[in-house]
């Protein structure tokens, strides 16, 4: 690549699309602090960023299926009508066919007006790149937009402590 090719890729004043993963706050009694969460979503939206909910940074790995559904509802309630948001499709603890599980999650996210982002299950970690691509193609078939989160394995286990829902040891 030469300098002219690099310079041709620069687009001054283009619209940048930023996505910010929302931290799901908890109160002292370990209940989800819904009002604080919704205020955080509004502040993020006001800053010009797209919210991302039910992500690993929002403790999705500790949320029940019902709590994940509630996060989608609270997000939709908090944001102005037709405001886009991103939501994690997380299936780690669920039993069944990967494609079916992901598609069910994606449908739930789309029903709430969100854009799904696939959080890769550990069941895909040891598959070849070709196998992963084939699986993602099956998962995404027929949807207008699905994002993917790059796979990463946590170097330190995530554990629950008495003061937080997630901490690293």
N, C-alpha and C positions, 0 to 999 in steps of 0.2 A: 504494500500500500504506500502510495506517495502522498506528499503534502496536499496536492490538489484533491485527491480522493478524500482525504480526511476533512478538508475544508468544505467539500461539497455536502458533507453529512451534517453540517451545522445549520440550524434553522432558527435564526434570531426571532424572538417574540412568539415562539410557538407556545401553545397551551401545554403546560405540564400537568399530568394527572398523578396526584399523590394519593396513596392509600395508607391510612394509619390504623394499626391494630389497636382496638380499644381494650384497655385493662378493665376487667370486671371487678368492681370494688365490693368488699364485704364489710359489714358492720362488726362491732365488737362481739356480737352474739353469733358470728359466722353466717349470718343471713346475707343474701345478695342485697346490696344497697341500691335498689332500683332507681330511686330519684337521682342519686349521685351519678349513676351510670347514664341515665338519660340526659342529664346536664352535660356530662362529658361528651356524649355524642353530638349534642347541639354545638358545643364550643369547637369541636373538631370540624364539624360541617361549616361553621362560621369562618373558620380559618382557611376554607377552600379545599379541604382534604376530604376524601371519601373514607367513611368509616368501614372498618372490618371487624366483625363480631364473631363469636364462637371460634376464636383462634387459639393457638397454643399459649399465646401471651395473655389470653383472657380466661385461662384455666379450663378450657373445653374438656381437657382430659379428666377433670374432676366433676364435671356437670353430668347430671342424669339426662336421659332423653327428654324428659319433661322440662327440665331447666333450660336445655338448649332451645326447645320450642318457645319457652317464655322469653328468652333473650331475643329471638326473632320478633316476637310480638312487641316487646318493649322498644325495640329498635324502630319498628314501623310506626309505633305510636309517637315516638319522640321526634322523628325527623319530619320535615315538611313533606306534603304529598308529592309523589313521584320522584323523591330524592333517592338516588342510587346508593346502595351500600353493598359491601361484600360480606359473605358469611362462609365460615368453614364447614365443609362436608367431612365430618369426623366419624369414623366407623370402628375405631380400634377395639372396643369391647363387645361389639355385636357379632353374633353368629350368623353364618349364611354366606351366600354367594356374593363376592365382592362387587360385581357389577350391579346386582340388584340392590344391595345395601347403599352403594353410592348414589344410584339413580333415585332411590327413595328420598335420601337426604337432599339431593339437588332439587327434586320436585318441591319439598317443603320450603326450601330457601326461595325458589322462584315464586311460590304462592304468596310469600310475604314481600315480594318486590326486590329481592336481593339478587346479587350475582354470586353464584357458587364458586368456591375455591376448594379444590381437592386437597385435603391434608392426607398425605400418603400414609397408608397403614403399614405396620411392620411386616405384614404378610407379603408385601411387594418388595421389601428390601433385598432379598436374595435372588430376585428374578433378574434375568438378563434385560438389557435395554429394549430389545425387540419384544420381549414378553410384556414389559411395562407399557410400551407404546400401544401394543395390541389391546391391552386391558383399558387404557385410557381412551382409545378410540371407541371401544364398546360402551364405556361409561358415558362419553360425551355425545354419542350419535344422536342427532335430532335436536340438540340444544343450540340456541343461538350463541351463547357465550358461557364458557366455563374456564376458570383460571386454575392453575396448578401451583402448589407450593413446593418448592424444591425440597427434596428429602434430606433430612438430617437425623442422625442418631444422637441422642443426648449423651454427652461424655460423662455426665454425672446424673445419677438417678434423681427423679423428682419424688419428693416425699411430702406427706402432709404433717404439719406441725400443729401444736395447740393454738398458735397465734395467727397462722396464715393458712390459706387453703393450698398454697404451693410455695415451696422453698427448695433451694438446691443445697445439697450437702457436699 
